[in-house]
Amino acid sequence: MQHKIISLIEPDNGCEGFLPGEEPMVTLTLDDGRVIKVPDTLAYSKNWDVGMYISDDDVIRFSE
C-alpha cells in the first residue's frame, strides 16, 4: 500500500548548524495521520515531497 505525504517539515538548526556526524531528519505527515522522521538525504534521494507517495515498507522502517 502507498501513503500520500501531506506535509514535510525540514530541520532548521539556525546559525548553529548541525553537530559533526549529526544526520538531519525531515518529518513527514501521511494521509492516514501517521508522522515519521526520515533522514533528509534519503527523502531527497527518493524524491519524497508533499503530494508524493511512500510505501508501507518505508513507513514501517521509520515508524517510532
C-alpha positions as CSV (number, residue, x, y, z in Angstrom):
1,M,0.0,0.0,0.0
2,Q,1.1,3.6,-0.7
3,H,0.5,6.6,1.5
4,K,0.4,10.2,0.3
5,I,2.7,12.7,2.0
6,I,0.6,15.7,3.1
7,S,3.3,17.6,5.0
8,L,7.1,17.7,5.1
9,I,9.0,19.7,7.7
10,E,12.7,20.2,7.2
11,P,15.1,20.8,10.1
12,D,16.2,24.3,10.8
13,N,19.2,24.5,13.2
14,G,19.6,28.2,12.6
15,C,23.1,29.6,12.7
16,E,24.3,26.8,15.0
17,G,24.0,24.2,12.1
18,F,24.4,20.5,12.8
19,L,26.9,18.8,15.0
20,P,29.6,16.8,13.3
21,G,28.1,13.4,12.5
22,E,24.6,14.5,13.2
23,E,22.2,13.5,10.5
24,P,19.4,16.0,9.6
25,M,16.0,14.4,9.7
26,V,12.7,15.5,8.0
27,T,9.3,14.9,9.4
28,L,6.7,13.5,7.1
29,T,2.9,13.6,7.9
30,L,1.0,11.0,5.9
31,D,-2.6,10.9,4.7
32,D,-3.5,8.4,7.5
33,G,-2.3,10.8,10.2
34,R,1.0,9.0,10.9
35,V,4.1,11.1,11.4
36,I,7.5,9.7,10.7
37,K,11.0,11.0,10.7
38,V,13.4,10.0,8.0
39,P,16.9,11.1,7.1
40,D,16.9,14.2,4.9
41,T,19.3,12.6,2.4
42,L,17.0,9.6,2.0
43,A,13.9,11.8,1.4
44,Y,15.8,13.7,-1.2
45,S,17.2,10.6,-3.0
46,K,13.7,9.0,-3.1
47,N,12.1,12.3,-4.2
48,W,9.7,12.3,-1.2
49,D,7.8,15.6,-1.1
50,V,4.3,16.9,-0.4
51,G,1.9,15.1,-2.8
52,M,4.3,12.2,-3.4
53,Y,3.7,8.6,-2.1
54,I,5.7,6.4,0.3
55,S,5.3,2.7,0.6
56,D,4.2,0.7,3.7
57,D,7.7,-0.9,3.8
58,D,9.3,2.5,4.2
59,V,6.7,3.7,6.7
60,I,7.3,0.7,8.9
61,R,11.0,1.1,8.6
62,F,10.9,4.6,10.1
63,S,7.9,4.4,12.4
64,E,8.8,5.1,16.0
